[in-house]
């Protein structure tokens, strides 16, 4: 079943007048982990906002689990498709962690006991159960963003979209988020759409999509994508650090195969040195 | 400041802390009424005793509570002086030009100052013993009857709690903007009053802009989490009246009655 499906979708922001997304056809299967890569202004955030009805397409249709998004079913669609945004400070409503996680569950009118269970589940899923009564303002960036994910999980969505949710975090915070999301996808079967401009984060995805100027320009497994180095550079994307290291080592005269796995690279280097 | 959620909550697990925030609000109102019904020192002595009992029960250090007078110190001295110098009376202690110092003036100044002090101390006890979240919940619940006259009570309470939540975020932002302006050569730390006022503009404008941008993003994030106003919305935290609240209610009622009785049977200022 298709979790999200775009059919001939075009969208343009009123202020700029230029198309942000042009005649886009694209879909995500249920249970899939898709990474969307792209430079600033490539239309990848617009994609996220179209997927849960925060924006309405000018042309074409967006469907979620075979239901076309209209202004009437927004509420139902948003229960299914949760979005975590870029800045953790701008998406927490309450001062205390558990109150913020409860917000979404309160909005859909759940009973008190059920909300309590959802908070337990969501905080455990992101590994923040120890911070249930902590003050959000005192947490680190990565922790705040995990709370934001928990706040979305409390609605028990079937699709989780991360709209550059790692962009403002330090490498450790980014790692935390990617780990949590990968686990949610593998263990709970939640469909994940990870929008990012950090190549490394796409490595764990089932499929990677590269966007440029409102169009999908490359598609395939992360390995296939990263193998096309010249193409990536023309879309203003930088290679994953590990690919750069492989390249440099080769340029320095070592016989090393391209790899995206740190362990494999370590073994190859060891083999070359000995 | 960033460490505290907001204001001056003093975490303790005490009788007063555990009271329902609505009861604390109502008690504060009753207390203020009592202060102004008390026309003599006997009544105010009772009020003071009650306040001291509350502070002791809440286990908040007295010094910390007393410090909250600092905010109104100027006002306090000013009203006291005004009363001492201008109130007419029969027993005149000193006289100079249009100023007279009388027994009545001194008494009146004392009475008024004591009232102001009690008012501020009792109000600050509310914020010392109640978290901002509990405060907003209490306000929302107490204002519920006003939904009848179409007042958006839920929205107002939400606005209040988001404002509280954003204070530390915006304080960080002020620091960032200040540093950014200093890096561009702005002189924020010296100069007279006019200079200080002028230098707030390059801080205020970016702050307001960023607050608006944040509000926009927060709105999207709330929409994405199915926010539709208070339509079929439930609440995770419910407020409960307990025996403690009943006790507080009785104390408040007895206080007002006592003060009224003192006013009737002991009308003299002493």
Contacts between the chains, C-beta under 8 A, distances in Angstrom:
chain1	res1	chain2	res2	distance
A	49	B	220	7.7
A	52	B	224	6.0
A	54	B	220	5.7
A	54	B	223	6.2
A	54	B	224	6.4
A	75	B	226	6.0
A	75	B	228	6.5
A	78	B	223	7.4
A	78	B	224	6.1
A	78	B	225	7.4
A	78	B	226	4.9
A	79	B	226	6.1
A	82	B	224	6.9
A	82	B	225	7.6
A	83	B	221	7.8
A	83	B	224	4.5
A	85	B	217	6.4
A	85	B	220	7.0
A	85	B	221	5.6
A	85	B	224	7.8
A	87	B	214	7.8
A	87	B	217	6.4
A	89	B	169	4.9
A	89	B	214	7.3
A	90	B	214	4.8
A	90	B	217	4.0
A	90	B	218	5.2
A	90	B	221	6.6
A	91	B	217	7.0
A	91	B	218	6.5
A	91	B	221	3.6
A	92	B	165	6.8
A	93	B	158	7.8
A	93	B	161	7.5
A	93	B	162	6.2
A	93	B	165	6.9
A	93	B	218	7.4
A	93	B	221	8.0
A	93	B	222	6.5
A	94	B	133	6.8
A	94	B	161	6.5
A	94	B	165	6.1
A	95	B	5	5.1
A	95	B	6	7.5
A	95	B	131	7.9
A	95	B	132	6.2
A	95	B	133	5.7
A	95	B	161	7.2
A	95	B	164	6.2
A	95	B	165	4.8
A	96	B	5	7.9
A	96	B	131	7.9
A	96	B	133	5.9
A	98	B	236	7.7
A	99	B	133	6.1
A	99	B	236	7.3
A	99	B	237	7.2
A	102	B	236	4.0
A	102	B	237	7.8
A	103	B	222	7.8
A	103	B	225	6.1
A	103	B	227	7.6
A	104	B	225	3.8
A	104	B	226	6.0
A	105	B	236	7.2
A	106	B	233	5.5
A	106	B	234	5.4
A	106	B	235	6.1
A	106	B	236	5.8
A	107	B	225	6.1
A	107	B	226	4.4
A	107	B	227	5.1
A	107	B	228	6.6
A	107	B	233	5.7
A	108	B	226	5.3
A	108	B	232	7.7
A	109	B	232	3.9
A	109	B	233	6.1
A	109	B	234	5.1
A	110	B	234	6.0
A	111	B	234	6.8
A	112	B	234	6.9
A	112	B	235	7.6
A	112	B	236	6.2
A	112	B	238	6.8
A	115	B	234	7.1
A	115	B	236	4.5
A	116	B	236	7.1
A	119	B	236	7.6
A	135	B	5	5.3
A	136	B	165	7.3
A	137	B	2	6.7
A	137	B	5	7.2
A	137	B	165	7.7
A	137	B	168	4.1
A	137	B	169	7.0
A	138	B	2	7.8
A	138	B	3	7.0
A	148	B	221	8.0
A	151	B	225	6.5
A	152	B	224	7.6
A	152	B	225	6.7
A	155	B	225	6.6
A	155	B	226	6.4
